Amino acid sequence: MEMLKSTDLTRETASQTAQNEVVLNAAYINGDWVTIEAPAPDTGIDTDNAGSNKTNNHALYDPNSGEVIATTRLCTSAHVAQAVEAADAAFASWSQTAVSERAHYLNAIADSMEQQFDKLVGLSVLNNGKPIEEAKIDVSDAIACYRYYANIIIKQATLSEVLTNEPAVRLLKTYAPVGICALITPWNFPMVTTAWKLAPALAAGCTVLLKPSEVTLLPELMLGNILSEIGLPKGVVNILPGAAEVGAAMTSHPLIDKVSFTGSNVVGEKVMTQAARGIKDISLELGGKSAIVVCANADIDYACDLIIGGIFANAGQICSATSRLLVHQDIAEQLYETLKVKTTSLQIGDGFAADTLMGPLVSEQQLNQVKKYFDIATAEHLDCLTGGELVNGSGYFAMPTVYTDVPTTSQLWKEEVFGPVLVSTTFTDDAEAVRLANDSKFALAATIVSTDETAALEMALQIKAGHIWINEQQIVLPEAGWGGFKQSGIGRELGGDGLSAYQKSKHVLLPY
Ligand code: NAD
């Protein structure tokens, strides 16, 4: 991925952007910022960010310090009704626009993001806590995604002939936008998970309601400014800063045709139930418990770099985190030694510090979730190679953690922690490695480390996962479809499959 400008960012510059440029207490509906009314006077700020519907006041935090950086108001279901009306009104003309016009707007979003690259990176570091270098990759990935769909939509034939064995008739095929879409995203990759949905939806000719995570609104709300600036027709994209109540109202609204959700399995099940009413089209990108397999012939030093990248990037808050290590028993002892040295020397700290390699968790809630698993590991008497506790002091920091010889019956083996916690076990041959890798209710991704490419490819074919890296870090190209098997979700984002998720094919049959 091409990296854009080098950044010279500080918390102060990012805070200034947050204060001066992010529109708070408003939803972006029908091309305008619509003020969200203040709650009744006796209600306070939702400081535990529980998404309560008793108050619409909501705090945004700096995960590095745990301090409130901004307060805003969250939408209600009344805003959803307003936004659906706008998206419905816009659909008739937007769905008929020339693909070149849609491509123009997608490129314009990418251009604007490039111009505001430093600001977007800064807001992401400030609100999410991730190190600057990781936030730069995120913004670059989002830009690449808008450009990718601008490029492929103009190449898709408007009307093509389908070959048949029937000589007397002609069969033609075209694609139509699925309709009005409800897009709901999590907090772990602000702007990226949004781009993966919004870019193909716009390319296809859909109009949308977008609900970014209420936890990382600062970077996500900048999109409203960008859409205003590029003059996207009113109502095509409506952005609703809201929590569960708003998500539920979106996914159950009768005029919504398609729901695309990225988030946890617990919420994913609710979304699927909500979307069942009226038989809405649905895509779900859910959790993972992916394996990294290190074969006996692997270079141990390089394998450790891949292990660390796979579990400690974004403090482990990655759906495709390779959180289960399977290492060949012949090299396990040596690998654990190297892994311990590398893990304990990882610089943990403020995302704005140049030497930080792992930042805090995103929220107190996420910190408590990781703490819960540390306590379970203690109760289960797991062998802790390193870490296993929270970092004392301010902010939401947990130690990068590795448990060894973890039984497959352990809760930590089975459940998604969504933090910097690796569980490992050993295997004796490739067949056992495949069996262990597939021993999960999830099946999103996997990594294989081996110097035998043929054997690694053979293993890749047998591991159930939507994306497999061999001797590579977790690179996700816009051309590659993204999604899992089993309980990791339904459907694919990115690539041609990602566009198909927002289109329905139509066939026309006529005589020759
Ligand atoms: P979450 O499920 O708590 O929230 C996701 C979104 O759903 C948020 O915007 C939230 O406000 C909204 N929401 C909550 N209740 C809702 C309801 N009843 N109806 C509709 N929307 C509702 O997830 P999270 O904590 O933000 O993100 C972490 C999870 O996301 C992890 O499980 C991770 O694996 C998953 N994830 C998956 C992928 C993927 O591509 N498979 C990518 C990123 C994250």
Residues whose N, C-alpha, C, O or C-beta is under 5 A from the ligand:
A	BS01	NAD	I184 T185 P186 W187 K211 P212 S213 E214 G242 A243 A244 G247 A248 T262 G263 S264 N265 V267 K270 V271 E285 L286 G287 G288 C319 S488
